Amino acid sequence: MASIAINRQGLKELSHFNVNSQFCQQYGTQAFNFSGEITPQYQQICASFSEVIDDMMADMQALKKEIPVFGTK
């Protein structure tokens, strides 16, 4: 019986995605539930949020490549 080896890279990518997801959960309400004057702090939150989303998209692509099922035809 063949065994499935631990995919350390996949686990690393998943961990990175989880950290970014936690950031989104923490700051998402500040970015999307804002009403008032646009301050430098708000602009920084939105800029950081945008960067994290880009990073998460890259994480998802990397994660998908680590799933063996997606590599088969």
C-alpha positions as CSV (number, residue, x, y, z in Angstrom):
1,M,0.0,0.0,0.0
2,A,1.4,3.4,-1.0
3,S,1.5,6.2,1.5
4,I,1.0,9.9,0.9
5,A,4.1,11.9,1.8
6,I,3.9,15.1,3.9
7,N,3.9,18.1,1.6
8,R,5.8,20.6,3.6
9,Q,5.6,23.3,0.9
10,G,1.8,22.9,0.8
11,L,1.6,23.3,4.6
12,K,3.8,26.4,4.4
13,E,1.6,27.9,1.7
14,L,-1.6,27.1,3.7
15,S,-0.1,28.7,6.8
16,H,0.8,31.9,5.0
17,F,-2.7,32.0,3.6
18,N,-4.2,31.6,7.1
19,V,-2.1,34.5,8.4
20,N,-3.4,36.7,5.6
21,S,-6.9,35.6,6.2
22,Q,-6.6,36.5,9.9
23,F,-5.5,40.0,8.8
24,C,-8.5,40.3,6.6
25,Q,-10.8,39.3,9.4
26,Q,-9.2,41.8,11.8
27,Y,-9.1,44.8,9.4
28,G,-11.9,44.0,7.0
29,T,-14.6,45.8,9.0
30,Q,-12.4,48.9,9.2
31,A,-11.9,48.9,5.5
32,F,-15.5,48.1,4.4
33,N,-17.5,49.6,7.3
34,F,-16.1,53.1,7.1
35,S,-18.0,56.3,7.0
36,G,-16.4,59.6,7.5
37,E,-13.4,61.5,6.5
38,I,-10.7,59.7,4.6
39,T,-7.6,59.9,6.9
40,P,-4.1,58.8,6.2
41,Q,-4.7,55.9,8.6
42,Y,-7.7,54.7,6.6
43,Q,-5.8,55.0,3.4
44,Q,-3.0,52.9,4.9
45,I,-5.5,50.2,6.1
46,C,-7.0,50.1,2.6
47,A,-3.5,49.9,0.9
48,S,-2.4,47.1,3.3
49,F,-5.7,45.3,2.7
50,S,-5.2,45.5,-1.0
51,E,-1.7,44.1,-0.8
52,V,-2.8,41.3,1.5
53,I,-5.6,40.3,-1.0
54,D,-3.0,40.2,-3.8
55,D,-0.8,38.1,-1.6
56,M,-3.8,35.8,-0.9
57,M,-4.5,35.3,-4.5
58,A,-0.9,34.3,-5.1
59,D,-1.2,31.9,-2.1
60,M,-4.2,30.3,-3.6
61,Q,-2.4,29.7,-6.9
62,A,0.6,28.2,-5.0
63,L,-1.7,26.1,-2.9
64,K,-3.6,24.8,-5.9
65,K,-0.2,23.7,-7.5
66,E,0.6,21.7,-4.4
67,I,-2.6,19.6,-4.6
68,P,-1.7,16.5,-6.5
69,V,-5.2,16.0,-8.0
70,F,-4.9,19.2,-10.0
71,G,-1.7,18.0,-11.6
72,T,-3.4,15.0,-13.2
73,K,-5.2,14.8,-16.5
